[in-house]
Amino acid sequence: VFEDLDAIPWTIEVFSGFPLLFMSCLSLKVSAHGAALTEKCRAIPSFVNQIPTEESIDQERQYLVRYITDSSAGFYVRDVKLTQEMVMKQMYVVGAMLSATISALSRAFI
């Protein structure tokens, strides 16, 4: 059935990398959603501060804004706040590693 038996181990090696690729893509997607949540939480104090009141300086509102800011809400991974900057750094590192891998494989097989 198979005329070229050397292609079977190579094919198995290629297909064995798909679960790792799937997990990496899933990790990037979850990180992006977590960073979006953190960015929404970062915007809440300015939204609360824009709520109109009858007083020119509302001390209770300022207390609430300060409380929200000091609580530092967001998506945390191992006590580190996940931001869009961190997700972009992660994507940069993954892209650099993928580029280096493709470059090394192209030199080895071409």
Backbone hydrogen bonds, N-H to C=O, Kabsch-Sander energy under -0.5 kcal/mol:
donor,donor_aa,acceptor,acceptor_aa,energy
3,E,1,V,-0.6
5,L,3,E,-0.8
7,A,4,D,-1.1
8,I,5,L,-0.6
10,W,6,D,-0.9
11,T,7,A,-2.5
12,I,8,I,-2.5
13,E,9,P,-2.2
14,V,10,W,-2.1
15,F,11,T,-2.6
16,S,12,I,-1.6
17,G,13,E,-0.5
17,G,14,V,-1.2
18,F,15,F,-1.0
21,L,17,G,-2.1
22,F,18,F,-2.7
23,M,19,P,-2.5
24,S,20,L,-2.2
25,C,21,L,-2.3
26,L,22,F,-2.4
27,S,23,M,-2.3
28,L,24,S,-2.2
29,K,25,C,-2.1
30,V,26,L,-2.5
31,S,27,S,-2.3
32,A,28,L,-2.3
33,H,29,K,-2.1
34,G,30,V,-2.4
35,A,31,S,-2.4
36,A,32,A,-2.0
37,L,33,H,-2.0
38,T,34,G,-2.1
39,E,35,A,-2.3
40,K,36,A,-1.9
41,C,37,L,-2.2
42,R,38,T,-1.9
43,A,39,E,-1.0
44,I,40,K,-0.6
44,I,41,C,-0.6
47,F,43,A,-1.6
48,V,44,I,-2.6
49,N,45,P,-2.1
50,Q,46,S,-0.9
50,Q,47,F,-0.7
51,I,48,V,-1.2
58,D,56,S,-0.5
59,Q,57,I,-0.8
62,Q,58,D,-2.2
63,Y,59,Q,-2.3
64,L,60,E,-2.2
65,V,61,R,-2.9
66,R,62,Q,-2.4
67,Y,63,Y,-2.4
68,I,64,L,-2.6
69,T,65,V,-2.4
70,D,66,R,-2.7
71,S,67,Y,-1.8
72,S,68,I,-0.8
72,S,69,T,-0.7
73,A,68,I,-0.6
76,Y,74,G,-0.6
77,V,80,V,-2.6
80,V,77,V,-0.8
82,L,75,F,-3.3
83,T,81,K,-0.7
87,V,83,T,-1.7
88,M,84,Q,-2.4
89,K,85,E,-2.1
90,Q,86,M,-2.2
91,M,87,V,-2.5
92,Y,88,M,-2.2
93,V,89,K,-2.4
94,V,90,Q,-2.4
95,G,91,M,-2.5
96,A,92,Y,-2.5
97,M,93,V,-2.5
98,L,94,V,-2.5
99,S,95,G,-2.5
100,A,96,A,-2.4
101,T,97,M,-2.3
102,I,98,L,-2.5
103,S,99,S,-2.3
104,A,100,A,-2.5
105,L,101,T,-2.6
106,S,102,I,-2.4
107,R,103,S,-1.9
108,A,104,A,-1.8
109,F,105,L,-2.1
110,I,106,S,-1.4
